[in-house]
Amino acid sequence: TKGYLEAVNCFRDCKWAMAKRIEGVTEKILACAKEEFLTNGYENASLRVIAEKAGYTKGVIYIRYPDKESLYRALVEPVVDGLCDFLQSALNGFQSFKGEQKANKKDYADVGFPRFIAYIYEYFDIFKILLTSGETQIYQEFLHKLVEIDTACTTRFIEQTHNDAFTSGRLTPELAHILSCAFYSGVFEVVIHDMPQEKANEHVSRL
């Protein structure tokens, strides 16, 4: 019996190792995971269903992702990190105007935000999964990172243009955080409500 169990375990481990090396397996799992998360959200998504749709066992998923959260992160994080990188790069570009920031802020925003929205629509399904899966830890981390990037730029802009918003007390770091959080939550309503991209640009421009 002991020898039989060892042989079974060895066979299983070999199968899993082979599955790990087969090209396209991970991509297939992620594609099926995207479909499952879109349909059922994070809480109700089933690893068993994902595995069945991909044509594998749950074990094939587990050798890549130890749990559902790991699979969800593998699907969502590269896209949301890309949006954060885009925003950071765009705001760094705005900082390069230095003394001309006031004069250029509206034009820069008019060009920058349609690109921001275009990125969201390029990966619309992923953002739909993120924004309709409830208040997941990943969403909170993502929004916090966006707001940190945004408020850091806003603070530098206020300081460099000698605006008295902070020194007069009209604005505090806490209020800046709340306003930025409200703004980006408003931006993501375009995804939640499935707005066409052209309408989304109009909505964000007004916002």
URMOKA-V186932 format. One record per residue. SS is DSSP state (h for helix, s for strand, l for the rest). Layout:
ss
SS
SS
This chain:
ss
l
h
h
h
h
h
h
h
h
h
h
h
h
h
h
h
h
h
h
h
h
l
l
l
h
h
h
h
h
h
h
h
h
h
h
h
h
h
h
h
h
h
h
h
l
l
h
h
h
h
h
h
h
h
l
l
l
h
h
h
h
h
l
l
l
l
l
h
h
h
h
h
h
h
h
h
h
h
h
h
h
h
h
h
h
h
h
h
h
h
h
h
h
h
h
l
l
h
h
h
h
h
h
h
h
h
h
h
h
h
h
h
h
h
h
h
h
h
h
h
h
h
l
h
h
h
h
h
h
h
h
l
l
l
l
l
h
h
h
h
h
h
h
h
h
h
h
h
h
h
h
h
h
h
h
h
h
h
h
h
l
l
l
l
l
l
l
l
l
l
l
l
h
h
h
h
h
h
h
h
h
h
h
h
h
h
h
l
h
h
h
h
l
l
l
l
h
h
h
h
h
h
h
h
h
h
l
